[in-house]
Amino acid sequence: SPPCMADIFRCMGKASRVALSAIARHLRLRSDVFNQLLDDAPLPANEVSSSVLVGTYSHASLQNGKGAIGGGKPTVNGEVEKGLLTLISSDTPGLQ
């Protein structure tokens, strides 16, 4: 791989931490709440890796037969998935 790739991955790691911190602040959570999802251990040489953070938003009105809010694509259970990042939040216990 090109010598600049280590710098690119380092920048992408910093950007992901800043994005997760901003999301946490917007949700009124501690800014470091997502830090346990990330690690700083470099991968061994020639090791392939990929990270995906997936979440789902399900509003009570969606489960009462109303359409998707904001043009999202409703799924069978009423969740709305939009873009590359979707967050999970629940007003009631039981969502793990």
C-alpha positions in Angstrom: 0.0 0.0 0.0 1.2 3.6 -0.5 3.1 5.2 2.3 0.4 7.8 2.9 -2.2 5.2 3.8 -1.2 5.2 7.5 -1.8 8.9 7.7 -5.1 8.6 5.9 -6.3 5.9 8.3 -5.1 8.0 11.3 -7.1 11.0 9.9 -10.2 8.8 9.3 -9.9 7.5 12.9 -9.8 11.1 14.3 -12.8 12.1 12.1 -14.8 9.1 13.3 -14.1 10.0 17.0 -15.1 13.7 16.4 -18.3 12.6 14.6 -19.3 10.1 17.4 -18.6 12.8 20.0 -20.8 15.3 18.2 -23.6 12.7 17.9 -23.3 12.0 21.6 -23.5 15.7 22.5 -26.5 16.1 20.3 -28.2 13.3 22.1 -27.2 14.9 25.4 -24.9 12.1 26.3 -21.3 12.2 27.6 -19.1 13.0 24.7 -17.0 9.9 25.3 -20.0 7.5 25.5 -19.1 5.7 22.2 -15.3 5.4 23.0 -15.6 1.8 24.0 -16.7 1.0 20.4 -13.3 2.2 19.2 -9.8 0.9 19.9 -6.4 2.3 19.2 -4.6 -1.0 18.5 -3.1 -0.9 15.0 -3.9 -3.8 12.7 -1.1 -6.3 11.9 0.5 -5.9 8.5 -1.7 -6.9 5.5 -4.7 -7.4 7.9 -8.1 -6.3 6.4 -10.6 -4.5 8.6 -14.0 -2.9 8.3 -16.1 -1.1 10.9 -19.9 -0.5 10.6 -21.9 1.4 13.2 -25.6 0.6 12.7 -28.6 2.0 14.6 -32.3 2.2 14.0 -34.9 4.9 14.9 -38.5 3.7 15.5 -41.1 6.3 16.3 -44.4 5.1 18.0 -46.5 6.8 15.3 -44.8 4.6 12.7 -46.1 1.5 14.5 -49.6 2.9 14.4 -49.9 2.7 10.6 -48.5 6.2 9.7 -45.9 6.6 7.0 -42.2 7.1 7.3 -41.1 10.5 8.6 -38.6 12.5 6.5 -38.8 10.3 3.4 -37.0 7.3 5.0 -37.6 3.8 3.9 -40.0 2.0 6.4 -39.1 -1.6 7.1 -41.4 -4.4 8.1 -41.3 -3.6 11.8 -41.7 0.2 11.3 -38.1 1.3 11.6 -36.8 4.0 9.4 -33.3 3.6 7.9 -31.6 6.6 6.4 -28.1 7.2 5.1 -24.9 5.5 6.4 -25.5 6.2 10.0 -28.7 5.4 11.9 -29.0 5.6 15.7 -31.0 3.4 18.1 -33.1 5.0 20.8 -36.1 3.7 22.8 -38.6 5.4 25.0 -39.5 2.1 26.6 -37.3 -0.6 28.1 -36.5 -3.8 26.3 -34.5 -2.5 23.3 -31.0 -4.1 23.7 
